[in-house]
């Protein structure tokens, strides 16, 4: 077999349809686009609704996203109870190292889901009310960074 002998599989290549080449071609005069109108002249966008006010203009705008909103990496008190020993210091860096959080984002927030039985010193950017109560109730300390 040589390079010049290579051919596509029979039936794999289809001939291009040549439009507007006279009546004998079967696709002459109107070139398969029908008689007149917008669709025969050029592209019609899929969202075009024939001059009617389009859907994206009829529907009201919704929502608002604050640029100053802080997105915290959240950690529950119950997770701290499992992953840390008594009297240990919990910092965002240690949470990252142990794989409890993946990304610091705008900071770490401690939430109050779960039980805490060990006294821990927890350093974070924010605390929920219940988390604060549970940490201090177990004899631990809270430090807001």
BELKA-V162638 format. One line per field, one symbol per residue. ss: DSSP state (A for helix, B for strand, O for the rest). burial: I if it has 16 or more other ideal C-beta (glycine too) atoms within 10 Angstrom, else O. Layout:
ss = ???
burial = ???
This chain:
ss = OOAAAOOOOOOOOOOOOOOOOOAAAOOOOOOOOOOOOAAAAOOOOOOOOOOOOOAAAAOOOOOOOOOOOOOBBBBBAAAAAAAOOOOOBBOAAAAAAOOOOOOOBOOBBBBOOOOOOOOOBBBBOBBOAAAAAAAAAOOOBBBBO
burial = OOOOOOOOOOOOOOOOOOOOOOOOOOIOOOOOOOOOOOOOOOOOOOOOOOOOOOOOOOOOOOOOOOOOOOOIIIIIIOIIIOOIOOOIOIIIOOIOOOOIIOOOOOOIIIIIOOOIOIOIOIIIIIIIOOIIOIIOOIOIOOOOO
